[in-house]
């Protein structure tokens, strides 16, 4: 009996150690640079002042491709956003001009006009003038991942984020990193892919194309209105995304800087790093599509420094 119990505890110990080993350790170096970028992000919106969110109820399980979902949020996620401030910040205003440049459905060839090329260039110029992207550039140069030549760095960002490629086989060039991450796409009319940006979420919710269904979180880690990362569920043009995630309130230059660094600091097709940024612990997931970005998103693990208090126990 005693030998059996000992063997059982031994197996449990091995299982738990393997479980912990399967979780990536905190990347301290990236946490440090990302917190620098966080402090430099003067264009970040302030919760309760520049915008107000209402997280409401916990979303239920929904299978991929389902059109039926129980709504656990009777009100929109965003109850208020200072749109005039958004439009008066150059990076936000130029970011918003790009949001209507893409075909929503994969398989539809993207046709880029001269005006749209100008909009992309002006947006990149704007973010390159921010302290956030200047610090990210400096870091990447020091790591040997980017040229110190600003023109070449702009071309590198353009290749990563705006280069068109085939997301769906046997079609024309139908997607790019920027469209997938910041605008969102639908696949076969039954699945939302990408869509990891709070400004696009707010604008689509405001125009009633999007319906927030509730938050996704562990039982003991409930989100609140001050969180800068949310895991959530929503429908868009009648199609449900069972689980999604996005930074909330951050500037486009912050999002692009963070994901660009993760993209360039790894050669793996899919990279997941765990970092602490401000009061949040999160996974950052980046998937390559050749030399361009396939997808990138944050996944909240804990907020309000709960991971700090748990570690201290």
C-alpha positions as CSV (number, residue, x, y, z in Angstrom):
1,X,0.0,0.0,0.0
2,X,2.7,2.4,1.0
3,X,4.8,1.5,-2.0
4,X,1.8,2.1,-4.3
5,X,1.2,5.5,-2.8
6,X,4.9,6.4,-3.1
7,X,4.8,5.3,-6.8
8,X,1.7,7.4,-7.4
9,X,3.2,10.5,-5.9
10,X,6.3,9.9,-7.9
11,X,4.3,9.7,-11.2
12,X,2.4,12.9,-10.2
13,X,5.7,14.7,-9.5
14,X,7.0,13.7,-12.9
15,X,3.8,14.8,-14.6
16,X,3.8,18.2,-12.9
17,X,7.5,18.7,-13.7
18,X,6.9,17.9,-17.4
19,X,3.8,20.2,-17.4
20,X,6.0,23.1,-16.0
21,X,8.7,22.3,-18.5
22,X,6.3,22.5,-21.4
23,X,5.5,26.1,-20.5
24,X,8.0,28.6,-21.8
25,X,10.0,30.5,-19.2
26,X,9.6,34.2,-18.9
27,X,11.8,35.9,-21.6
28,X,13.4,38.5,-19.4
29,X,15.3,40.3,-22.2
30,X,12.2,40.8,-24.3
31,X,10.2,41.7,-21.2
32,X,12.8,44.5,-20.5
33,X,12.7,46.0,-24.0
34,X,8.9,45.7,-24.2
35,X,8.5,47.5,-20.9
36,X,10.8,50.2,-22.3
37,X,8.5,50.5,-25.3
38,X,5.5,50.5,-23.0
39,X,6.9,53.5,-21.1
40,X,7.7,55.3,-24.4
41,X,4.2,54.8,-25.8
42,X,2.9,58.3,-25.2
43,X,0.1,57.8,-27.7
44,X,-1.5,54.9,-25.7
45,X,-5.0,55.7,-24.7
46,X,-5.8,55.8,-20.9
47,X,-8.6,53.5,-19.7
48,X,-11.4,55.4,-18.0
49,X,-10.3,58.7,-19.6
50,X,-9.8,58.1,-23.3
51,X,-12.0,55.0,-23.5
52,X,-14.2,52.9,-21.3
53,X,-14.8,49.2,-21.7
54,X,-17.4,46.9,-20.1
55,X,-16.2,43.3,-20.0
56,X,-19.5,41.9,-18.7
57,X,-20.0,38.1,-18.7
58,X,-17.7,35.1,-19.4
59,X,-18.2,33.7,-22.9
60,X,-19.2,30.1,-23.3
61,X,-17.6,27.4,-25.4
62,X,-18.3,27.7,-29.1
63,X,-16.9,25.4,-31.8
64,X,-15.0,26.9,-34.8
65,X,-17.4,27.5,-37.7
66,X,-20.5,27.9,-35.5
67,X,-23.0,30.6,-36.3
68,X,-24.9,30.1,-33.1
69,X,-23.5,31.4,-29.8
70,X,-24.9,32.5,-26.4
71,X,-24.4,36.2,-25.8
72,X,-23.0,36.9,-22.4
73,X,-22.6,40.7,-23.1
74,X,-25.8,42.6,-23.7
75,X,-23.8,45.9,-24.1
76,X,-20.9,46.7,-26.5
77,X,-17.4,46.2,-25.2
78,X,-16.6,49.8,-25.8
79,X,-19.0,52.2,-24.2
80,X,-16.9,55.2,-24.9
81,X,-13.9,56.1,-27.0
82,X,-12.4,59.6,-27.5
83,X,-12.5,59.5,-31.3
84,X,-11.4,63.1,-31.7
85,X,-8.2,62.3,-29.8
86,X,-7.6,59.2,-32.0
87,X,-8.0,61.2,-35.2
88,X,-5.7,64.0,-33.9
89,X,-2.8,61.5,-33.3
90,X,-1.0,61.0,-36.5
91,X,-0.2,57.3,-36.2
92,X,-3.8,56.5,-35.2
93,X,-5.3,58.6,-38.0
94,X,-3.0,57.2,-40.7
95,X,-3.6,53.7,-39.3
96,X,-7.4,54.1,-39.6
97,X,-7.1,55.2,-43.3
98,X,-5.7,51.7,-44.0
99,X,-8.5,49.7,-42.5
100,X,-10.8,49.9,-45.6
101,X,-8.2,48.9,-48.1
102,X,-8.7,45.2,-48.0
103,X,-11.1,42.5,-49.2
104,X,-12.6,40.8,-46.1
105,X,-12.7,37.3,-47.5
106,X,-9.6,35.2,-48.2
107,X,-9.5,33.9,-51.8
108,X,-10.3,37.4,-53.1
109,X,-7.3,39.0,-54.9
110,X,-6.2,42.2,-53.3
111,X,-5.8,45.1,-55.7
112,X,-3.6,47.9,-54.3
113,X,-4.1,51.3,-55.7
114,X,-1.6,54.1,-56.0
115,X,-3.5,56.0,-53.2
116,X,-3.3,52.9,-50.9
117,X,0.5,52.6,-51.5
118,X,0.8,56.2,-50.5
119,X,-1.3,55.6,-47.3
120,X,1.0,52.7,-46.4
121,X,4.1,54.8,-46.9
122,X,2.7,57.7,-44.9
123,X,1.7,55.4,-42.0
124,X,5.2,53.8,-41.9
125,X,6.7,57.3,-41.9
126,X,4.5,58.3,-39.0
127,X,5.4,55.3,-36.8
128,X,9.1,55.6,-37.6
129,X,9.0,59.1,-36.1
130,X,7.8,57.8,-32.7
131,X,10.1,57.1,-29.8
132,X,8.6,53.6,-29.6
133,X,9.7,52.6,-33.1
134,X,13.0,54.4,-32.8
135,X,13.8,52.4,-29.7
136,X,12.7,49.1,-31.4
137,X,14.8,50.0,-34.4
138,X,17.8,50.7,-32.2
139,X,17.3,47.3,-30.4
140,X,17.1,45.4,-33.7
141,X,20.2,47.1,-35.1
142,X,22.1,46.1,-32.0
143,X,20.9,42.5,-32.4
144,X,22.0,42.5,-36.0
145,X,18.5,42.0,-37.3
146,X,18.0,45.4,-39.0
147,X,20.0,47.9,-40.9
148,X,20.8,51.2,-39.2
149,X,19.7,52.9,-42.5
150,X,16.2,54.2,-41.8
151,X,15.1,53.7,-45.5
152,X,16.1,50.0,-45.4
153,X,14.4,49.5,-42.1
154,X,11.2,51.0,-43.6
155,X,11.5,48.6,-46.5
156,X,11.9,45.8,-44.0
157,X,8.7,46.8,-42.1
158,X,6.9,47.0,-45.5
159,X,8.0,43.5,-46.4
160,X,7.0,42.1,-43.0
161,X,3.6,43.8,-42.7
162,X,2.4,44.8,-46.2
163,X,3.8,42.3,-48.7
164,X,0.9,40.5,-50.3
165,X,0.9,36.7,-50.5
166,X,-1.4,33.7,-51.0
167,X,-3.2,32.7,-47.8
168,X,-5.7,30.5,-49.7
169,X,-4.4,28.1,-52.3
170,X,-5.3,28.5,-56.0
171,X,-6.1,32.2,-55.7
172,X,-4.4,35.5,-56.4
173,X,-2.5,37.4,-53.7
174,X,-5.2,37.7,-51.1
175,X,-3.6,38.6,-47.8
176,X,-0.8,40.3,-45.8
177,X,0.3,40.6,-42.2
178,X,-1.3,44.0,-41.6
179,X,-4.7,42.9,-43.0
180,X,-4.7,39.7,-41.0
181,X,-3.6,41.1,-37.7
182,X,-5.2,44.6,-37.7
183,X,-8.2,44.3,-40.0
184,X,-9.3,40.7,-39.9
185,X,-10.4,38.2,-42.5
186,X,-13.0,35.6,-43.1
187,X,-12.3,32.2,-44.5
188,X,-15.0,30.3,-46.6
189,X,-17.6,32.6,-45.0
190,X,-17.6,30.4,-41.8
191,X,-14.5,31.4,-39.9
192,X,-12.9,34.6,-38.7
193,X,-9.1,34.6,-38.9
194,X,-6.8,37.3,-37.5
195,X,-8.5,40.5,-36.2
196,X,-6.4,41.4,-33.2
197,X,-6.7,45.2,-33.0
198,X,-8.8,47.2,-30.5
199,X,-9.4,50.2,-32.9
200,X,-10.8,48.0,-35.6
201,X,-12.9,46.2,-33.0
202,X,-14.3,49.5,-31.7
203,X,-15.0,50.9,-35.3
204,X,-16.7,47.7,-36.4
205,X,-18.7,47.5,-33.1
206,X,-19.8,51.1,-33.6
207,X,-21.0,50.4,-37.2
208,X,-22.8,47.3,-35.8
209,X,-20.9,44.8,-38.0
210,X,-19.5,43.3,-34.8
211,X,-21.1,42.0,-31.6
212,X,-19.1,41.3,-28.5
213,X,-20.1,38.1,-26.8
214,X,-18.1,38.1,-23.6
215,X,-14.6,37.7,-22.2
216,X,-12.5,34.5,-22.0
217,X,-10.5,34.0,-18.8
218,X,-9.6,31.5,-16.1
219,X,-12.0,31.4,-13.1
220,X,-9.6,33.2,-10.7
221,X,-8.3,35.8,-13.1
222,X,-11.3,37.9,-14.1
223,X,-10.5,40.9,-16.4
224,X,-11.4,44.5,-15.6
225,X,-11.8,47.8,-17.4
226,X,-8.2,48.7,-16.8
227,X,-6.7,45.7,-18.5
228,X,-4.5,46.4,-21.6
229,X,-4.9,42.8,-23.0
230,X,-8.2,41.0,-23.3
231,X,-9.1,37.5,-24.5
232,X,-12.6,37.7,-25.9
233,X,-15.3,36.2,-28.1
234,X,-17.3,38.1,-30.8
235,X,-19.2,37.7,-34.1
236,X,-18.4,39.8,-37.2
237,X,-20.7,40.0,-40.1
238,X,-22.6,37.0,-38.6
239,X,-19.5,34.8,-38.3
240,X,-18.3,33.8,-34.8
241,X,-14.7,33.9,-33.5
242,X,-14.8,31.6,-30.5
243,X,-11.6,33.0,-28.9
244,X,-9.6,36.0,-29.9
245,X,-7.3,38.5,-28.1
246,X,-5.9,42.0,-28.5
247,X,-4.0,44.7,-26.8
248,X,-6.5,47.4,-25.6
249,X,-5.6,51.1,-25.8
250,X,-2.1,50.7,-27.2
251,X,-0.9,52.6,-30.2
252,X,-0.4,51.0,-33.6
253,X,3.4,51.7,-33.3
254,X,3.5,49.7,-30.0
255,X,1.8,46.7,-31.4
256,X,3.9,46.7,-34.6
257,X,7.2,47.2,-32.7
258,X,6.5,44.4,-30.3
259,X,5.5,41.9,-33.0
260,X,8.2,43.0,-35.3
261,X,10.8,42.3,-32.7
262,X,9.4,38.8,-31.9
263,X,9.3,38.1,-35.7
264,X,12.9,39.1,-36.3
265,X,14.4,37.6,-33.2
266,X,13.3,34.1,-34.3
267,X,13.7,32.0,-37.5
268,X,11.0,29.5,-36.4
269,X,7.8,29.3,-38.4
270,X,5.8,29.7,-35.2
271,X,7.2,31.4,-32.1
272,X,5.6,31.8,-28.7
273,X,7.3,33.9,-26.0
274,X,6.1,34.6,-22.4
275,X,6.7,38.1,-21.3
276,X,5.6,40.5,-18.5
277,X,4.5,43.9,-19.7
278,X,3.3,46.4,-17.2
279,X,1.0,44.5,-14.9
280,X,0.2,41.7,-17.4
281,X,1.8,38.3,-18.1
282,X,1.1,37.2,-21.6
283,X,2.1,34.9,-24.4
284,X,3.1,36.6,-27.7
285,X,2.5,34.4,-30.6
286,X,4.0,35.1,-34.0
287,X,3.7,32.9,-37.1
288,X,5.8,33.5,-40.2
289,X,4.6,33.4,-43.9
290,X,8.0,33.2,-45.6
291,X,9.7,36.6,-45.0
292,X,6.4,38.2,-44.1
293,X,4.1,38.0,-41.1
294,X,1.3,35.3,-41.1
295,X,-0.3,36.3,-37.8
296,X,0.6,37.8,-34.4
297,X,-1.3,38.2,-31.2
298,X,-1.1,38.5,-27.5
299,X,-2.7,35.9,-25.2
300,X,-3.3,37.1,-21.6
301,X,-2.1,34.7,-18.9
302,X,-2.7,36.9,-15.9
303,X,-3.4,40.6,-15.2
304,X,-3.2,43.1,-12.4
305,X,0.2,41.5,-11.3
306,X,-1.6,38.3,-10.1
307,X,1.3,36.3,-11.5
308,X,3.7,38.3,-9.2
309,X,1.6,37.5,-6.0
310,X,1.2,33.8,-7.1
311,X,5.0,33.5,-7.6
312,X,5.6,35.0,-4.1
313,X,3.4,32.4,-2.4
